[in-house]
C-alpha cells in the first residue's frame, strides 16, 4: 500500500503535468493567429524603432496561455526537479509532434461536398472555400513546427538548469528570483531559436532579431507579472502536501538536478 503522502505526490505530478501538457499543446494549435496586444487593451500600436524596423506587439495567440506553462513548469521544477521537467517536456514535445502529424493527415482528406456547401459564406455574405481555410489555418510550415519544438525543448532544459543554479545561491529563499530569472534566461534563447529556424533566409537577419526583441519584451513583462501567481501555487501545494513534506520534496528535487542534461 502506498502512503497517503505518496498518493498526494503522484496526484500532484499528474495534475501539474496535465495542466502543462494541455496548455502547451493548445498554445501550439492557436499560435497560427496573430493579434495586436496593444489594441487588445485599448492602446495604439507601439511603433517601436528596433534595429531600423518599426515594431508593434503583434503576437501569436499562443502567448495568452503560455504563462500557465511557465508557472506550471516552475512548480514542477521546484518539487520534482530536472527529472520531472524532462519527463513532461519530452512527452509534451512528442505529443505536439503527433498532433501535427494528425493535422497534416486530415488536411489531405477530400472534403464532403455538403460540408463545403454548408460553410461557403461568412456572416457578411462573402464567399470562401472552407477546405482552403481549414488547410490555411492549420497548415503551418514545417520549419515553424521544427523551430517551435526545438525552442520548446531547449528552453525547458535551460529553464530547469538556471532554476537550480539560482537555487544553489538563494537556498529556499527568493523564490521569485530563481523562478523569474530562469524564465527570463530560457525565454531569451527560446525567442530567437524558433525565429531563426523558421525564418532564416526568409527575412533579413536584423528583422528576425527585431521580432525576437519585441517578443522577449512581452515575455519579460509577463514573467514579472506572474510572480504573485507563482507564490499562490506554492502556497496551495504546501497546504496540500504539508509544509515539511513539501520542503523535503523541494530539497530532494534540487539534489537530483545537477548539470544541464
N, C-alpha and C positions, 0 to 999 in steps of 0.2 A: 504493500500500500504506500502510495506517495504521501508525503506530509502535506499539510494544508499550505505551508509556505511554498513547496514545490509546485503545487497546483496553481497557486496565485501567480508564481513566477512564470509558468508556462502560459497561463491565460494572458498575462500582461504582454508577453512577447507576441502572442497570437494577435491581440488587439492592435498593438503598435505596428506590427508587420502588415496587417490588413489595411490599416489607415495609410501607411506609407505606400504600399503597392497600388492600392486603388487610386490614390491621388496622383501618383507618378504616371500611371497608365492613362488616366483620363486627361491629364495635362498634355501628354503627347498627342492624344486624339484631337483635342480642341485647339492645339497650338497652331493650326493652319490659319486661324483667324487672327488678323492684326487689328488692334484697336488703338484709339487715341487715349492715353492715360489722362492728358490734360482736359480734354473735353468731357471725360467721364466724371470729373469732379468740378466741372463748370469753369475751367480756366482756358485761356487762349494757348495755342501751341507755343512751346518754349523757344523755338528758333535759336538753339544754342549753336555757336560757331565752334566746331571741333575739327581741328586739322584742315580748315578751309571748307568744311561741309556744314550746311545748315541742318541741324539735327533736332527732331522733336522726339517726345517719348511715345513713339509708335511701337507697341509691344505685342508679343503673341499672347493670345487669350490664356495660354497655359500658366502665365505668371500669376494669375488670380489665385490658383490653388497650390503653386509651388511653395509658398510659405508654410503650408501644412506639412509638406515633405521636409522642409528644413527643420521644423520643430520636432517632428517625429524622429528624424534621423538623429538629432541631438539627444533625444530621450533614449533611443536605442543605444547610442554611443555611450551615454553615461552609465546605464545599468547593465548592458550586455557587451560593451566593448567592441573591439575590432572584429572578433568572430561573428557577433550578431549583425553588425553593419555589413560585413562582406557577404554573409549568407543571404540576407534580404536584398542586397544590391544586385548580386549576380542573378538571383531568382527573378527580380523585377526586370532586369535587362533582357533576360531570356523570354519572359512573358510579353514584354513590349515588342521584341523581335517577332515572336509568334503572332501577335495581334496584327502586325503589319503584313505578314505573310498571308494571313486570312483575308485581310482587307484587299490586298492586291489580287488574290484569287477571286474574290467576289466581283471585282471590277471587270474581270474578263467574262463574267456570266452574261448571256444575252438577255436583255430586259424583256419582260412581258409587255405586249402591246397595250393592254388595258391600263397597265401601270403608267406607261408613258402618256397615254391619252388623258388619264385622270389627273395628271400632275404636269400639265403643259402650259399653265399660265400662272403668273403671280397675283398678288392681291390687287394690283393696279391694272390687271388685264394684259400684261406684257407676256408674250410667248417665250418659252425657254425649253431647252432639252433637259429633262430630269436626269437621264442617264449620264449626260455630259457633266451636269452639275455635280452629281454624286462622285464621278471619277475625278473631277477637278478639285473637289474639296478634300477627298481622302487620298488622292494620288500624289503624295509628297515625293519629291525627288529622292533617289537612292542616296545621294551624297548628304542630304539633310538628315536622313534617318541614321546613316552611319555616323555622321558627326554628332548627332544628338546622343546616341548610345555611347560613343567613345567619351564624350564630355561628361555624361552622367556617371560612368564608372570611374573615370579619373577623378572627377570632383568628389565622389563619395570616399574613395581611398585617401585622397588628400585631406578631406574633412576629418576623418577619424584619426589620421596621423597628427594633424595640427591640434586637434582637440585634446589628445592625451599628452602631447608635448607641452601644451599650456597647463594641463592639469599637474604635471610634474612640478611646475613653477608655483602654481597657485594652491595646490592641495585641494581640499574640499571647498575653499573659499572662492569667491569671484566667479560664480557660475556664468554670469553674463559675459565675462572676459573670454573664457575658453569657448563658450558656445558661439558668441558673436565673432570672435577672432577666427575661429576655424571656418565658419561660414563665409566670412569675407575673403579669407585666403583661398578657399576652394572655389568659390564662385568667380574670383578673378581669373582663374585658369579656365573654368567651365565656360565663361562668357566668350572667350576667344577661341578655344578649341573647336567648338561647334561651328562658329562662323568661318574659320579658316578652312576646315574640312569641307563645309558646304559651299563656300563661295569663292575660294581661291581661284584665280584666273577667270572669275566671272565678274567680280567688282574689283576696282583698284584696291591695293593693299591699304592705303590710307583710309578709304571709305569703310573697309571692313573694321579697321581699328576704331574709327569714329563710332560705328554702330555698336561695337563692343563696349566702348566707354559709356555710351548712353545707357545700354542695358545694365552695366555694372553700377552706375549711379542709382538706378532704380533698386537693384538688389541690395546695395549698401543701405539705402534708406529703409527698406523693408526689414533687413536683418536687425537694425537698431530698434525698429518699432515692435518687433516680435518679442523683445526681452520680457515684458510682463507675462505674456502667454507661456513662455518657457518656464518661468518661475511657478506659474499656476499648475503646469503639467507636473513639475517636480513635487509640488505640494500634494497633489491628488495621488501620485504614486506612493509618496511617503505615507500618506494616510492609509492607502490600500494595503501596502506590504508591512507597514510598521517602520518607524524611523530607523531603528537599529538594523533591521533586516535590509532596508533599502541602502543604508550607508555601507553595509557589508558587501552587498552586490556591486555597488559602485567601485569599491576598493578592489574587489576581485576582477572586475571588468578592466580597470586600469592596469592591473598586473598582467593581463592577457593581451595587452595592446601595444607591445613593443614593436618597433620597426614599421616600415611603410606597407609591406605586403604581408 
